Amino acid sequence: MYYLDYILLAISVLLIVIIVLQNPKEDALSAFSGAKSDRAKMKQRGIEKVINRVTTVLAVLFFVASLLLMIFDRTL
């Protein structure tokens, strides 16, 4: 395994952990019934906002690392 493999593995584990830490925005019944929840209208504050931004950054890093790994694998 190359260093990029280990980076992708670390980003994957962190992304899984941060997604598990997030609070669900609505319950499952309203998600399938099409009903809107009042929580969806509320602004994010505090730790919820930080977790959302970290999730976004990790998702972008995962995407970029996956692309780089694919490109470098083809050239080797």
Secondary structure, 3 states (H helix, E strand, C coil): CCHHHHHHHHHHHHHHHHHHHCCCCCCHHHHHHCCCCCHHHCCCCCHHHHHHHHHHHHHHHHHHHHHHHHHHHHHC
